[in-house]
Amino acid sequence: MELNEIYQGDTLELINQLDSNSVDLIVCDGPYGVTTNHWDKVTDIQTYNLNLIKIFSRVLKPGGALYLFGKDNCIDFIDYRPYLTLNRKIIWYQPSRLAQGRLNYTNNYDLIAYFTKGKAKTYNLDDIRVAQLVELEHRLRCEKVPSVTNGQYGKTKFNDDGKNPGDVWGDIKQLTYKSKELISRELLNTIQKPEKLIERIVKASSNEGDVVFDPFSGVGTTFAVCKKLKRNFIGFELNPDYIAITKERVHQIELEKEYSLFK
């Protein structure tokens, strides 16, 4: 398969055409198994995700990363350990969701499971640092505790460029009807993710020239981000209308880059 192309079809079939050990990063925002949309109907999301993890492990390069989106229990009842290493369960916190639960607490987050094929070969912390938001007095007090001054956390210091974003991402807001990047209202909270969210993942776990694979590409947010960040991409998508939207998004980015060169 050629780089920087989107192929129409079923991921479970098309992925057999991808070479083994050929992909640096996989961004998988596929079925959640919680809506009535036809593309989201799976019998058992855990079994479905285990199969994805298995087939993704073949195409990932050693040290490559997989970010698997889902709800809170999307990988709870499966044994993924023979295939990939789970490094962290990232919480994408969305406080603006309507809290309408009457018999239970409303779910206000999506899960992003961060896997690697063995030890991660890429983690660009300096590219994804966020503001410290810590008072100076507290900062100085923390740096003087024994475990930092002469203990196992001696290398733990506050960085003026910002801190690790951690595993709860509440600083990236979900799209709204007023978001300029929203393609259409029917995509809200189902198909389309914010570019800032995908950008953090791509920056952290890939480098310029790497290959990023999106098996459920939707309207091409991953590819738009990759184009801006000089990564190569490959994608699969069933819906031909979404593929057309993706190609137009990428084309517009190319035009903007050409325009900036002649300004």
Secondary structure, DSSP 8 states (H G I E B T S, - for coil): --TTEEEES-HHHHGGGS-TT-EEEEEE----S-SSSGGG--S-HHHHHHHHHHHHHHHEEEEEEEEEEE-TTTTTT---TTT-EEEEEEEEE-TTS----SSS----EEEEEEEESSS-S---GGGS-B-----HHHHHHHHTSHHHHSSTTTT----TT-B--TTEE-SS----TT-TT---GGGBTTTB--HHHHHHHHHHH--TT-EEEESS-TT-HHHHHHHHHT-EEEEEES-HHHHHHHHHHHHHHHHHHHHHHT-
